[in-house]
Amino acid sequence: MEKNTPLWEIFIRSRQGLDHKHVGSLHAADAQMAIENARDVYTRRQEGVSIWVVESKYITASDPDDSDPLFEPAKDKVYRHPTFYDLPEGIKHI
C-alpha cells in the first residue's frame, strides 16, 4: 500500500450493543474503501450491525499526562455519580 494512503480508525456496533466500539485501524484510499475493508477484517463472523470510519488525522485526543488537571473540575461534582439516584426496576441500558 502506498505511503500516503490515509489511516482510518474503525468503530463497530455489535448486535448486542448500543454503542460503537473502537476495534482497530487500517489504511484505505477513501471512506467507502475503509468501510468495506473494515467489514472484511473486523466483522468476519457477522457480529456487526454498523461501521463507523474516521480518518485518524481528524481525531484530537487529550494527553494522558494531563489527565489530573483535565479531570480535576469534575471531582467536586459528586452529585453526578449514579450512586445518588434510585433507578426504577425495568430500566435497561444505563
VEXDREN-2710 file (C-alpha; in Angstrom, 1 decimal):
% VEXDREN-2710
k/r/px/py/pz
1/MET/0.0/0.0/0.0
2/GLU/1.3/3.5/-0.8
3/LYS/2.8/5.6/2.0
4/ASN/0.3/8.4/1.5
5/THR/-2.8/6.1/1.9
6/PRO/-4.8/7.6/4.9
7/LEU/-5.1/5.7/8.2
8/TRP/-8.7/5.1/9.4
9/GLU/-9.9/4.4/12.9
10/ILE/-12.7/1.7/12.8
11/PHE/-15.7/1.6/15.2
12/ILE/-18.2/-1.3/15.1
13/ARG/-21.6/-1.6/16.7
14/SER/-22.3/-5.2/17.6
15/ARG/-25.7/-6.9/17.5
16/GLN/-25.8/-6.9/21.3
17/GLY/-24.5/-3.4/21.9
18/LEU/-26.0/0.1/21.8
19/ASP/-22.7/1.9/21.1
20/HIS/-19.9/1.7/18.7
21/LYS/-16.5/0.5/20.0
22/HIS/-13.1/1.1/18.6
23/VAL/-11.8/-2.1/17.1
24/GLY/-8.7/-1.1/15.3
25/SER/-7.2/0.9/12.4
26/LEU/-6.5/0.3/8.7
27/HIS/-5.2/2.1/5.6
28/ALA/-7.6/2.8/2.8
29/ALA/-7.8/5.3/-0.1
30/ASP/-11.2/6.6/0.9
31/ALA/-14.1/6.2/3.4
32/GLN/-16.0/3.7/1.3
33/MET/-13.0/1.5/0.9
34/ALA/-12.3/1.8/4.6
35/ILE/-15.9/0.6/5.4
36/GLU/-15.5/-2.3/3.0
37/ASN/-12.1/-3.3/4.4
38/ALA/-13.3/-2.9/8.0
39/ARG/-16.3/-5.2/7.2
40/ASP/-13.9/-7.8/5.8
41/VAL/-11.3/-7.5/8.6
42/TYR/-13.4/-6.8/11.7
43/THR/-16.8/-8.4/11.1
44/ARG/-15.9/-11.8/9.8
45/ARG/-18.5/-13.6/11.9
46/GLN/-21.3/-11.2/11.0
47/GLU/-21.3/-9.7/14.5
48/GLY/-21.6/-6.1/13.4
49/VAL/-24.7/-4.1/12.5
50/SER/-23.0/-0.7/11.9
51/ILE/-19.5/0.5/11.0
52/TRP/-18.1/4.0/11.5
53/VAL/-14.8/5.0/10.0
54/VAL/-12.9/8.2/10.9
55/GLU/-9.7/9.3/9.2
56/SER/-7.2/9.4/12.0
57/LYS/-5.9/12.9/11.2
58/TYR/-9.3/14.2/12.3
59/ILE/-9.1/12.8/15.8
60/THR/-7.8/15.0/18.6
61/ALA/-7.0/13.4/21.9
62/SER/-6.1/14.6/25.3
63/ASP/-2.6/13.8/26.7
64/PRO/-2.7/11.1/29.4
65/ASP/0.0/13.0/31.3
66/ASP/-2.5/15.9/31.6
67/SER/-5.4/13.8/33.0
68/ASP/-5.2/15.2/36.5
69/PRO/-5.7/18.9/35.6
70/LEU/-8.1/18.0/32.8
71/PHE/-10.5/16.0/35.0
72/GLU/-9.9/17.9/38.3
73/PRO/-13.0/20.1/37.9
74/ALA/-15.3/17.0/37.9
75/LYS/-14.1/15.8/41.3
76/ASP/-16.2/18.4/43.1
77/LYS/-19.4/17.4/41.4
78/VAL/-20.1/14.1/43.2
79/TYR/-23.9/14.6/42.6
80/ARG/-23.2/13.4/39.1
81/HIS/-22.3/10.0/40.2
82/PRO/-25.1/7.5/39.7
83/THR/-25.0/6.3/43.3
84/PHE/-27.1/9.3/44.2
85/TYR/-30.1/8.2/42.2
86/ASP/-32.5/5.3/42.6
87/LEU/-33.4/3.6/39.3
88/PRO/-36.8/2.1/38.8
89/GLU/-36.9/-1.6/38.1
90/GLY/-37.1/-2.4/34.5
91/ILE/-34.8/0.3/33.3
92/LYS/-32.3/-1.1/30.9
93/HIS/-29.1/0.1/29.2
94/ILE/-28.0/2.7/31.7
END
